[in-house]
């Protein structure tokens, strides 16, 4: 076996979950049964992945919604945000501008069956069923901090697969330099799109090398269960070193292009929301500071200093070597 040194986001050897506990957890999850695609519905000290199934707040994992996955060592040194807060305090403007609107109205969104269209500079264009792009037998858990541009943060145990695995399956051509994403749009199900906040549908994009970074992740669940609608069911992007609006929800289209694509918030307010959207405490939002952040579920006065690249500088800073990160915000 080849032994690689731990990355910063990985646990030390002393923090690794004991094998008997891990195997027992796997048996519990397996006994619940991995859901087929027909069942897919639908921002103290660090905790290990093995603790993610512990009931949090008023929530206990639902065996009928459980996912089978491998516990990974991706984590942050902070407590997990409660399930109730993660699923009840959201930005998903398709369902309304209030933080509670997605939890209140997103149940109306149809998420089964689900397909994703691949387009642009790819060797394999076409429409794919979700199970054709996501290997549900190889899901893993990663505990990432989600940092929102409104200066608040959560720590969430996501379940999913590396974005790179989907990109490799779609085989972008040598001319592709960027990856584009588009959110599901159904005006009869999404009450929020009556408001012209942006030019719907919601669109986002990454440079191809950003998308291929090992940290970039496509989530299909959280807290051991399938992804709730308000959190971007049935599949959403998670880019933990960028502000939350880059982590586009309910993806129905992935494209490959040669030139930097237009993205929804950058088109709507380019001075406030840049294409790169890297977490940067030195680059304030025009209407508020980004130097500190409010810790959701951490108490009324719980704040922390914002870290460059959300704490993942060792993994991603080289992607932006030589760039002016104030101008390229």
C-alpha positions, 0 to 999 in steps of 0.5 A: 500500500502507498501511504500519502501524507494527510492533507489539511482537510483530513484527520490526523491518525489520532482522530480516525474513527476506530475500525469496530465503530466504523464497521458497526456504523456501516452495518446499521446503514446497510441494514436500512437499505440503500435507496434506489433512484425512485426514492430520491426526493427532492449555506465544541471540537470537530466531529468525525464522520462517524458522528454524523448519524447522531440525532441533532436538535429534534432530528433523528435519521430516517431509515427510509431516506438513508444513503449508503456511503463511505465515511471520509476524512474531510472535515473542519475544526468546528461543530456541525450545524444542526440538521434543523438549521441546515434544512430550515435556513436557506437561500433558494430564491426560486422559492422566495427571498426569506430564509425560511421560504425554501423549507416552506415551499420547496416540497412542490418541486418535482425531483423524480425522475431527474436527468441532466443534459450535457452540452457544449464542448464535450465528447458525450453530449446528451441527456443522462438519467441521474444514476448514469452520472452518479455512482450511488454505490461509491458515495462518500461523506465530507464535512465542509463549511459553507460560507455565504456572502451575507457573512454567515456560515454552516458546517454540513456533513454532505454525501456525494461524489467528486465533481471530477468523476462526472466531468471525466465521464462527460469527456470535455474536449481539449478546447473546453476551459470552463464548466457551466451549470444550470438550475431546474426551472418550473414556474408552476412549482417555484413561486419565487421566480415571479420576482425578477431578482435575476434572469431565470434560470439560475446559472453558474460556472467554474474554470475547468481546473477549479472543477477538477480540484479534489475539493469540488463536490456534487452532493446528493445527501446530507446528514446521512440522508437524501438531499432535502428539496430546499437544500438542492435535491436531488443533486447540487454543487458544493465548492467549499472555498467559494461563497455559497451562491457558487454552489448551485442547487438542483442541477439540470444542465452541465456544459463546457465552453472555451470562454468565461461564461455569464453567471446569474449573480455576476450579471445581476450585480457585477460589483457585488458578485464576481465570477470567481467568488472566492472567500476573501476577508480582504475583499468586502462586499460593497454593503458589509464587511467579509472579515468576520462571519456569523456562525449559524446555530452557534448562539446570538453572538457567535462569530468567527474570523473569515479565513482566506479561501474559507480555510482551504488555501493550502489546497486551492491557492495555487489555482489563482497564482499571480491573480489580483484577487480584489479585482478578480473577486 
